[in-house]
């Protein structure tokens, strides 16, 4: 398996090659490309578009004044970093137009995006990067009011702080229950990294406590690595209940912090309920989401299979074998930008090859990872066999320390690149 630094470097080199390969067009016409969503996918795409073709009129639509990053937010829950370390502004986007409004609808026929103040903006090509919406209709008893008692913390910000504060206030000897959803959802290893870092907090601050994972799946990303680390670091502290043992939560009662499964019920002192998800609301409005709630795309151009001239990147897209992660979002955004830059100049887009690396922290100084390479095949993004891999199962502490350092390096690199 290539080293983490090699993968980071390879990804950067691939992007640089794509930028250098695209002709720097200096024409009179200024095709207008609009990007909706200022997270890792949307902000990366807007930047890449402008790098690829300086004469494109690129506009980024994002209602928030700052972006709160989900990667590393699990460390906030464990008291290992502050929320400020997750916060990034939009003041360094140079000659990219920035509209601080919310996009509420898309007229695909007229090629216009309507904003929440009633105005609209036209486009030649539109890139949607709406991330995910939580499906509060998918789990009986769980709605936005319930999330104030049983937080999801699956979007970094106030929910992260709420769950952190609940953990801090829980008496020693309490029971924390984490409910993990069925696939697909944002950041497949995220619930298990979260369980690990909460376990670290409990072990060091409230050692008589216990954490239970109620899981709607029988397997999860990096499972052998996680379970080996739990046996080593947190023996008897974490209990994982898979689908086949009654792990799927079918109902919750916020008033009593009770989670009901097909096999019984579980009473929690703190309940972290991660609900099912779907593509962000604007994707539904634009008509680019199908009956699954996610957005089918062409794997070469990321153009919607349901609406012409609209591209979808990041967590909202159906990425085939490519998981929903910040690394994936950044890679897809750059590939999409290269395709859009070609299409608006009536050139043939190149076939992309994309990298994803996903790091997880088990404890301070203990990291693991999984990496993959993906390319278009049979209408989807398929994994290139033999091109990726995971951290070694049997490894000395020095390797785990390096992986944790690589994770920090990656986060600094991607946030600096995307947000300046």
PETAWO-V32022 format. One record per residue. RES is the residue in three letters. BURIAL is 1 if it has 24 or more other ideal C-beta (glycine too) atoms within 12 Angstrom, else 0. Layout:
# PETAWO-V32022
RES,BURIAL
RES,BURIAL
This chain:
# PETAWO-V32022
UNK,0
UNK,0
UNK,0
UNK,1
UNK,0
UNK,0
UNK,1
UNK,1
UNK,0
UNK,1
UNK,1
UNK,1
UNK,0
UNK,1
UNK,1
UNK,0
UNK,0
UNK,1
UNK,1
UNK,0
UNK,0
UNK,1
UNK,0
UNK,0
UNK,0
UNK,0
UNK,0
UNK,0
UNK,0
UNK,0
UNK,1
UNK,1
UNK,1
UNK,1
UNK,1
UNK,1
UNK,1
UNK,1
UNK,1
UNK,1
UNK,1
UNK,1
UNK,1
UNK,1
UNK,1
UNK,1
UNK,1
UNK,1
UNK,1
UNK,1
UNK,1
UNK,1
UNK,1
UNK,0
UNK,0
UNK,1
UNK,1
UNK,1
UNK,1
UNK,1
UNK,1
UNK,1
UNK,1
UNK,1
UNK,0
UNK,0
UNK,1
UNK,1
UNK,1
UNK,1
UNK,1
UNK,1
UNK,1
UNK,1
UNK,1
UNK,1
UNK,1
UNK,1
UNK,1
UNK,1
UNK,1
UNK,0
UNK,1
UNK,0
UNK,0
UNK,1
UNK,1
UNK,1
UNK,0
UNK,1
UNK,0
UNK,0
UNK,1
UNK,0
UNK,0
UNK,1
UNK,1
UNK,1
UNK,1
UNK,0
UNK,1
UNK,1
UNK,1
UNK,1
UNK,1
UNK,1
UNK,0
UNK,1
UNK,0
UNK,0
UNK,1
UNK,1
UNK,1
UNK,1
UNK,1
UNK,0
UNK,0
UNK,0
UNK,0
UNK,0
UNK,1
UNK,0
UNK,1
UNK,1
UNK,1
UNK,1
UNK,1
UNK,1
UNK,1
UNK,1
UNK,1
UNK,1
UNK,1
UNK,1
UNK,1
UNK,0
UNK,0
UNK,1
UNK,1
UNK,0
UNK,1
UNK,1
UNK,0
UNK,0
UNK,0
UNK,1
UNK,1
UNK,0
UNK,1
UNK,1
UNK,1
UNK,1
UNK,1
UNK,1
UNK,1
UNK,1
UNK,1
UNK,0
UNK,1
UNK,1
UNK,1
UNK,1
UNK,1
UNK,1
UNK,0
UNK,1
UNK,1
UNK,0
UNK,0
UNK,1
UNK,0
UNK,0
UNK,0
UNK,1
UNK,1
UNK,1
UNK,1
UNK,1
UNK,1
UNK,1
UNK,1
UNK,1
UNK,1
UNK,1
UNK,1
UNK,1
UNK,1
UNK,1
UNK,1
UNK,1
UNK,1
UNK,1
UNK,1
UNK,1
UNK,1
UNK,1
UNK,1
UNK,1
UNK,1
UNK,1
UNK,1
UNK,1
UNK,1
UNK,0
UNK,0
UNK,1
UNK,0
UNK,0
UNK,1
UNK,1
UNK,1
UNK,1
UNK,1
UNK,1
UNK,1
UNK,1
UNK,1
UNK,0
UNK,0
UNK,1
UNK,1
UNK,1
UNK,1
UNK,0
UNK,1
UNK,1
UNK,1
UNK,1
UNK,1
UNK,1
UNK,0
UNK,1
UNK,1
UNK,1
UNK,0
UNK,0
UNK,1
UNK,1
UNK,1
UNK,1
UNK,1
UNK,1
UNK,1
UNK,0
UNK,0
UNK,0
UNK,1
UNK,1
UNK,1
UNK,1
UNK,1
UNK,1
UNK,1
UNK,1
UNK,0
UNK,0
UNK,1
UNK,1
UNK,1
UNK,1
UNK,1
UNK,0
UNK,0
UNK,0
UNK,0
UNK,1
UNK,0
UNK,1
UNK,1
UNK,1
UNK,1
UNK,1
UNK,1
UNK,1
UNK,1
UNK,1
UNK,1
UNK,1
UNK,1
UNK,1
UNK,1
UNK,1
UNK,1
UNK,1
UNK,1
UNK,1
UNK,1
UNK,1
UNK,1
UNK,0
UNK,0
UNK,0
UNK,1
UNK,1
UNK,1
UNK,1
UNK,1
UNK,1
UNK,1
UNK,1
UNK,1
UNK,1
UNK,1
UNK,1
UNK,1
UNK,1
UNK,1
UNK,0
UNK,1
UNK,1
UNK,1
UNK,1
UNK,1
UNK,1
UNK,1
UNK,1
UNK,1
UNK,1
UNK,1
UNK,1
UNK,1
UNK,1
UNK,1
UNK,1
UNK,1
UNK,1
UNK,1
UNK,1
UNK,1
UNK,1
UNK,1
UNK,1
UNK,1
UNK,1
UNK,1
UNK,1
UNK,1
UNK,1
UNK,1
UNK,1
UNK,1
UNK,1
UNK,1
UNK,1
UNK,1
UNK,0
UNK,0
UNK,0
UNK,1
UNK,1
UNK,0
UNK,1
UNK,1
UNK,1
UNK,1
UNK,1
UNK,1
UNK,1
UNK,1
UNK,1
UNK,1
UNK,1
UNK,1
UNK,1
UNK,0
UNK,1
UNK,1
UNK,1
UNK,1
UNK,1
UNK,1
UNK,1
UNK,1
UNK,1
UNK,1
UNK,1
UNK,0
UNK,0
UNK,0
UNK,0
UNK,1
UNK,0
UNK,1
UNK,0
UNK,0
UNK,0
UNK,0
UNK,1
UNK,1
UNK,1
UNK,1
UNK,0
UNK,0
UNK,0
UNK,0
UNK,0
UNK,0
UNK,0
UNK,1
UNK,1
UNK,0
UNK,1
UNK,1
UNK,1
UNK,1
UNK,1
UNK,1
UNK,1
UNK,1
UNK,1
UNK,1
UNK,0
UNK,1
UNK,1
UNK,1
UNK,0
UNK,1
UNK,1
UNK,1
UNK,0
